[in-house]
Amino acid sequence: MRRGWARAGALGMALLAAAAPPLRAGSAAPDSAAPESAAPQCLAVPAGDALRQLVAAAEPGSAFCLADGVHEGPLHIAAALSLRGGAAAVVRSAGAGSTIEVNADGVRLSGFSVDGSGARFDRLDAALRIRGDDVRVENLRIRGALFGILAEQCRGLQLLGNSVRGNPQKVLGLRGDGIRLWEVRGARVENNRLEDSRDLVVWYSPGNVFAGNQVRRGRYGTHFMYSHGNRVEANRYVDNVVGIFSMYSRGLQIRGNLIARSHGAAGVGIGAKESGGLAIVENWLLDNTVGIYLDNSPFDPARPNRIARNLLRFGESGVVFHGPSAGNRFFGNRFSDLHLSVSVEGRGTARDAEWRGNDFDDYAGYDFDGDGIGDVPYVLRTLEADLAARAPALRFFRGTPALALAEWIGRVAPIFQPSTLLEDPAPAMRLAPPPVPGTPDAG
């Protein structure tokens, strides 16, 4: 058994990865595009009310450079124009509605700050609300708004290197979303930083890329619903309730992300409900209550989920199944320093999933031929999990001498032996962890 590894050193490594320097706003991410060339001549706009009037009368192709200071909103953009400025150029909310509304294709916004929005959830008051194709939003700093960036029925949207900060004094449910995409296709959401907002929402939005983002202290790091074929890679989700959750979505590529400290009773690193064709590969899942949660996924047996080469370390459970486990393929994952590597809610089993070449730190087998594969199968049986599945209230006694004694009896007395939860016929003896998320060789 390898649970005797120096936990302090391992925890230090995990926290170092979670606290590693963030990607700089606008720094390169996978498949990120080069800066646009040949920016149009730009009209300097002084602080005050002038910007609002100029934008209202702007012709397509207009370009405005914002001087430092406060520019009064709201702005209603109805033509393909460009607004850019430094961080000290601030577009300020009038206290109601959305601060900047984009209702045109080809708009470019970059560099400046946006302060505030209205406070009505029913009207989705936001710092920036977008209804247009081929819109590029880069390096904006958004503070004090209810919702950060909302985009609806757009194609070719680019959200690059923006910073959205919510109000940490409000409970999570009363904060707005940092980014919300609704019926958005072909978007690139890269190198953004969201802090203290509610969710990053992706609903009815297929074929988008999310790369190099950081989401901290929110509810859902990224929440997909009916959103197929999205790529989620090299992101960092730290101190959220849930890292990534897929509902009724298929074909998601979830690769090379760091998901750490998803705590509490609902804490989940990566979750899926009735979702299939998922590729969950080379992610670091550290110190989450549950590493991977699978609720009736895959829903369609013809769309199996591939879960490979992930590091699942610290926390209560590495993988939890709610409903059938069939159609899930686990290859080359590393389970370490977990209370339970795998558990099943209800009276189900994880044996219907496919397990091969996974590294379990409580494997008690041997490798006489030195090929790195255990010579006997890894078999997981735990009376504690059996009892908790039959009577969930018993989880209250986890860690107590009474439940520890029951587990010991289950191991030594065949009459009390629990049922087999899973079997890996070719367990790995010791796997190297996947590349550190966010590094050039990750993914």
N, C-alpha and C positions, 0 to 999 in steps of 0.2 A: 504493500500500500504506500501511496506517495502523498497522503495528506499531511505528512510530517514536514513537507517543504517549509522553508522559513517564511512564514506568513507575512512578517513585517517587511521583508525585502520584496516579496511579491506585491504587497499592497503599495509599497513605494513606487514600484515600476508602473502599476496601474494608474496611480494618481498622477505620476509624471506624464503618462500618455494623455490623460484627460486634461491636464493643465498645460500641454505643450503650446508654444506660441501659435496664435491663430494665423490663418491666411490673411494677408493684408487685403484691404478693400481694393478691388481691381486687379489683384495679382492673378497669375495664370492658374486656371483650373482645367480639368480635362475638357478638351474640345472648345475652349473659350476662344472667341474671335479676336482678331487684332483690332486696335482702336480704329475708328472710322477716319478716313482721310478726307482732305479737301473740305474742311469745315467752312460754311459760308461766312461772308463778312458779317460782323455782328454789331448791332446798335447798342451803345452803352445806355443803361437805364438807371437813373438815380433812385435812391431809396424814396419811399413814399407811396403815392397812389398812381404814379405814372404807368407802372407795369400793367395794372389791371386794364387801363384804357387802351394801351398799345396792343395787348393780347386780343381784346375784344374786336379791334379793327384790323388785325393782322391778315396779310395775304399769304397764301402758300409759299414756302421758301423763306419766310422772314426768320431772322435770328437776333436774339436779344442777349446781351451780357449784363448780368445784374451786379450793380455796385454793392459794396458791403453796406449793411444796414437792414432795416425792416421794410419789406415790400408788402403792402396791404393786399390781402385776398378778399374774397375768393377769386380764382382765375378760371375762366371757362374757355377752353382751347378748342376751336372748331376748324382749325386749318393746320396743315403740316408745317410746323415751325420748330425752332430750336430755342431752348432756354438754358443758359449755363451761367455759373457763377461759383464763387468760393464758398467755403463753409460759413463765413460771416455774412453772407447774403441770405436773408431769412424771409421766406414767404409765410406770412402769419394769417391764421384763421380769423374770420370775422366773428367766430363764436357759434355759428350755426352752419349746418350742411357740410359738404366736402370742401376742402381748402383748394384743391386743384382738380378740375374735371377735364378729362381728355376725351373728346368726341370726334376724333379725326385720325386718319392713317398717317404713318410716317413721322410722328412727333418725336423729338429728342429732348430729354431733360437730363441735366448732369451737374453735379458738383455742389449745388446749393443746399440749404436747409429748409425744412418745412416745420412750422410750429403750430400744433394743435389742429382741432377739427371740431365739428359739432359733437353732441353727446347722445344722439338718438340711435339706438340699435335698430329700430324698425325701419329707418331710412339708410342704414349702413353708412353713417357719416364717417368719412375717411380723410386722411391727409392727401391721398392721391387715389382717384377713381378713374379707371381706364376703360373706354369702349372704342377700340380702334386697332387696326392691324399694323404690324411692323413698327411698333412703338418701342423705343429704347430708353430705359431709365437707369442711370449710372451714377453711383457715388452720392446719392442723396442721403441726407441725415434727417430722420423723422423723429420728432419728439412730441409728447403731449397729445397725441391724437387718439381717438377711440379705436378706429381701425387704421392700419398702416397703409398698405397698398392693396386695393381691390381691382381685379381685372375680370371683365365679363365678355364672353363671346368674342374673343380675340384670336388672331393667328400671328405667329412670328414675334411674339412679345419677348423682350430681353430685359431682365432685371439683374443688374450686374453691380456688385460691390456696394449695395445700399446698406444703411444701418437704421434699424427700427427699434425704438425702445418704448415699451409700455410703462404702465404705472404699477410698480411692485406693491404699493399700498392697498390696491384693490384685490379682492379674492379672485381666483382664476376665472370663474364663470362670469364675472362682471368686467373683464377686460375684453377688448376687441382683438381680432386676429391680426397678427403681424403682416402676413400676406395671405390673400384669399384669391384663388383662381376658380372661376366658374365657366365651364364650357370654353376652355382655352386649349388651343392646339399648337404644337410646334414651338413651345416656349423654352427659353433658356433662363434658368434661375440659378445664378452662380455667384459664389463669394459674398453672399449677403450675411449680415449679422442681425439676428433677432434676439432681443432680451426682454424678459418680463412681459411678453404679450401672451395671448391665449394659445392660438394654434397657427400652424401653417397649413392651410386647407387647400386640397386639390380635389374638386368634385366635378364629375362629368367632363374630365379633361384628359384626353389621351395623348400619348406621344410627346411628352415633355422631358426635359433634362434638369435635374437638380444636383448640382455639384459644388463642392467646396464651401457650402453654407455652414454657419454655426447658429444653433438654436439653444438657448439657455433659459432655464427657470420659467418654462411655460407648461402648458397642459399636453398637447400633442405636438411633438417635434415636426412631423409631417403626417397628415391624415388624408388618405386616399379613399374616395368613394366613387364607384362606377368609373374608374379612371384606369384605362388599360395601356400597357406598353410604355410605362414611364421608366426612366433611369434615375436611380438615386445612388450617387457614388461620392466617396471621399468627403462626406459631411460629418460634422461633429454635433452630437446631441448630448447635452450634459445638464443634469438636475431638472429634467422635465418629468412629468408623471408617466408619459409614454413617449418612446422615441419615434418609431415609425409604425403606423397602423394601416392595414389594407382591408377595406370592406368591399365585397362584391366586385373586386378588380382582378384582372388576370394579366399575366405576362410582365410583371414588374421585375426589374433588375436592381437588386439591392446589394451593392458591392462596396467593400472597402470603407465602411463607415465606422466611426467610434460612437458607441451609445453607452453612456455611463450614468450611474446613480439615478435610475428611474425607481424611486422609492415609494413606499406606502402600500396599502392593500391592493391598489390598482396599478402598481408599478410594473411596467412591461417594457422591455427593450424593443423587440419587434413583434408585432401581433398581426394576425390575419383572421378574418371572418369570412367564410364562404368564398375564398379567393384561391385561384389555381394558376399553375404555370409560373409560380414565383421562383426566382433564382436568388437565394440568400447566401452570399458567398464572401468569404474573407472579411467578415465584420468582427470588430472587437466589441464584445458585450460584457461590460465590467460593472459589478456591484449593482445589478438590477434585482428587484424582487423576483421577477421572472425574466429570464433571458429571451426566450422565444415562446409565444403563446399561439396555439393553432386551434381555432374554433371551427369545426366542421370544414376544414380546409385540407385538401382541395374539395370543393363542392362537386365538381365534375371529375370523375375518375380518369377521364381521358386527358386531364391537364395536371399531371403530378407536380409536386413542389420539390425543387432541388436545394438542399441545405448542406453546404460543403465548406470545409476549411475555415470555419468560424472558431473564434476563441470565446468560450463562455466561462467566466470566472467570477467568483464571489456571488453572494446572494442566496435566495431561498431555493429556487429551482432553475436548472438550465433550460429545460423544455417542458412545457405543460400542454397536454392535449385536453381539449373539451370536445367530446364527440369522437368519431372514428379517427384512427391514425393512418389508415391505408392511404396510399398515394403520396406519402412523404418519404423522400430518400435522403438519408443522412450519411454523408461520406467525409471522412477525414476531419471531423470536428474535434476540438479539444475541450473537455469538461474538467474543470479544476476548482477546488476550494468552494464547492457548492454544498448546501445542506442536502439536496437531492439532485442528482443529475437529471432525472426524468421523472415526471409524475403525471398521473391521469386523474381527471376529475370524474366522479361517478364510478361505475363498475367496469370501465373499459380497460383496454390494454394498449400498450405501445408496440406489441409484437407484430401488428399488421403493417407497421412502417418498415422500410428497408434500412438496415443498419450495417455498415461495413467500414472497417478501417478507422473507427473513431478511437480517441484516446481518453479513457476514463481514469481519473487519478486513484480510484478505489479498486482498480483491477488487481486481483491477487494472483494472476497467472504468471507464466514464465515464457522465456524465449530461448530455448536451448540451441536452436540453429542460428541465432543471431541475425535473422532477416528483418528485424524490426516489427514483426507481427507476432502476437501472442500465439502460443501453441495450443491453447484451449480457449473456447469461446468466453466472452464476457457475458455474464448472466446477472441481471439486476432483479433482486427480490428484496422487498422491504416490508415488514409487517406494519411499520408505522404508516407507510403510504397506503397500504391496504385498509387499515383501520380508519384513517382520515378520509379515504374515498367513500367508505360506508357511512361514516358519521363525521361530517366536516367539523362539528363542534370540538372534536378531539384535537384539532390543530392548536387550540388554546394551550394544550399541555406540551407543545413542542419544546424540547430542551429540558424538560423536567425529569427527575429520576424515574418516575413512574413509566413514562413512555420509553425512556432508554432501557429500562428493565424489560418491557414488552418486546422491544426490538431484539435484545439479547436472547430472550427465550425463543423468538422466532428463528434465530440463527442456529441455536444448538439443539432445539427439540423438534424433531421432524413432525410431530403431531400438530405443531403450531406453525409449520413452515408456510410462509405466504406464497401466493401464486407468482409465477414468473412474469415480470413486467415487460422486459425486452431481452433480446439476445443478439449480440454482435458476434458473428462467427469468426471474424478476423480482426480483432482489436489491435490498434497500434500501441506499441510500447511507450514511445515518447515522440510526439510531434512537435516540430518547431512552430511557434505562433505565426499567423499570417503577417504580412507587412504592416507596419504601424500606419493607421489611417491618416491620410493627408500627406504622406510622403510620396515622392515621385514614382516609387515602384509599387505603390499600393494599387490593387485592383487589376 
